[in-house]
Amino acid sequence: MIELFTANTPNGKKISIMLEEIKYEYKVVNIDINKGDQFKENFIKISPLSKIPVIIDHERNQTIFESGAILIYLAEQSGKFYDVEERLEINQWLMAQMGYFGPMLGQHHQFHHYNPGKSKFGEDRYFKISERIYRELNERLSKSKYLAGKNYTIADIATFPWIARHEWHDIGLKKFKNLTRWYEEISERDGVKRGFAFMDENELPPKP
Ligand SMILES: N[C@@H](CCC(=O)N[C@@H](CS)C(=O)NCC(=O)O)C(=O)O
């Protein structure tokens, strides 16, 4: 059994979606990051950077933090969404999500959604970067069905919950035809729907 320490955020949803996709049994432990649960001593023991998500795989007595590392672990364990022959391509798109799409869109959330009016520089900078990410993903998806090629992989699972915050981004997902095609298709997957609703049974990926 997997114990998933998490919150209802894009990084959290990457792992609930993956666990639903591979049909693993798991139990959710809610970490309230707004109240500071991530800084509690017991949590830091399993999450040295005080961040969700973290999993404990009780069968293998293994604790893993960092969502990209968790996705790779679950993909290797299950043999799904991380084909050996496609691994180099998958790794590149997964790392791009971890080091670029997620952190930049996360800053856009901070300036544009949570704290508008506090910093024009921050708002403009991350709006432009987010728009650029939409353009770049749209371009990639004009040549490739999924991010890493013809198959749905953990690179898509990592990126999807971030694009699912498109209403916060205010960029206009629909203007990006290929990204919208990819987004709509992934939104319809049963595992994605279940993983999206892991903390709120009525939550669905928002329509483009
Ligand atoms: N690179 C990390 C980022 C995780 C992350 O930023 N988690 C946020 C919530 S989405 C968090 O736990 N923030 C609490 C904090 O940093 O105090 C990953 O992908 O796992």
The ligand as an SDF file (V2000), in Angstrom:
LIG
                    3D

 20 19  0  0  0  0  0  0  0  0999 V2000
    9.7930   20.3330   -6.8550 N   0  0  0  0  0  0  0  0  0  0  0  0
    8.7970   19.9330   -5.8940 C   0  0  0  0  0  0  0  0  0  0  0  0
    7.8830   21.1020   -5.6380 C   0  0  0  0  0  0  0  0  0  0  0  0
    6.8280   20.7450   -4.6220 C   0  0  0  0  0  0  0  0  0  0  0  0
    6.1280   21.9860   -4.1080 C   0  0  0  0  0  0  0  0  0  0  0  0
    6.4660   23.1240   -4.4520 O   0  0  0  0  0  0  0  0  0  0  0  0
    5.1240   21.7690   -3.2680 N   0  0  0  0  0  0  0  0  0  0  0  0
    4.4010   22.8700   -2.6890 C   0  0  0  0  0  0  0  0  0  0  0  0
    2.9050   22.6990   -2.9080 C   0  0  0  0  0  0  0  0  0  0  0  0
    2.4960   22.5490   -4.5990 S   0  0  0  0  0  0  0  0  0  0  0  0
    4.6470   22.8760   -1.1950 C   0  0  0  0  0  0  0  0  0  0  0  0
    4.6620   21.8420   -0.5590 O   0  0  0  0  0  0  0  0  0  0  0  0
    4.8290   24.0670   -0.6400 N   0  0  0  0  0  0  0  0  0  0  0  0
    4.9900   24.2490    0.7700 C   0  0  0  0  0  0  0  0  0  0  0  0
    6.2480   24.9820    1.1160 C   0  0  0  0  0  0  0  0  0  0  0  0
    7.1700   25.0580    0.2920 O   0  0  0  0  0  0  0  0  0  0  0  0
    6.3120   25.4810    2.2390 O   0  0  0  0  0  0  0  0  0  0  0  0
    8.0120   18.7400   -6.4380 C   0  0  0  0  0  0  0  0  0  0  0  0
    7.7260   18.7480   -7.6300 O   0  0  0  0  0  0  0  0  0  0  0  0
    7.6880   17.8190   -5.6690 O   0  0  0  0  0  0  0  0  0  0  0  0
  1  2  1  0
  2  3  1  0
  2 18  1  0
  3  4  1  0
  4  5  1  0
  5  6  2  0
  5  7  1  0
  7  8  1  0
  8  9  1  0
  8 11  1  0
  9 10  1  0
 11 12  2  0
 11 13  1  0
 13 14  1  0
 14 15  1  0
 15 16  2  0
 15 17  1  0
 18 19  2  0
 18 20  1  0
M  END
$$$$
